Amino acid sequence: MKRIFYTVLALLVLLVGVAFAFQNRQVVELSYYFGLHWSGPLSIALLAAFTIGVVAGYLASMRTVVRMQRQLVQARKEIRQIEQEVINLRSLPIKDAI
């Protein structure tokens, strides 16, 4: 169900993007640092800006993701160690306390 929802959402975003590109065909001129200039459709300029933003956000979140993956590996090691300790304790013979 979740997969169908995301597929429909992706198709909807794609449709809106294509409609936006057709409605905004005018040429814009962009100036960069060091005297660089670019002329092209507005939709391509916005798509490039969106892509750069997505990549920057992904790279910014990687630090947190890597840290959490390390914590997960450490927690799994601790769980295995504790489970082994429990198995070892259960195998000990019980002496009567009376």
MODAJO-V457899 format. One line per field, one symbol per residue. phi: phi as a letter, one per 20 degrees, with the letter a starting at -180 (. if undefined). psi: psi as a letter, one per 30 degrees, with the letter a starting at -180 (. if undefined). burial: # if it has 24 or more other C-alpha atoms within 12 Angstrom, else .. A space follows every 10 residues. Layout:
phi=???
psi=???
burial=???
This chain:
phi=.fffgfffff ffffffffff fffcefeddd ddfmmecbca ffffffffff ffffffffff efgfffffff ffffffffff ffffffffff effeefee
psi=eeeeeeeeee eeeeeeeeee eefiflklkk kalggklkka keeeeeeeee eeeeeeeeee feeeeeeeee eeeeeeeeee eeeeeeeeef fkkkkkf.
burial=.......... .......... .......... .......... ..##...... .......... .......... .......... .......... ........
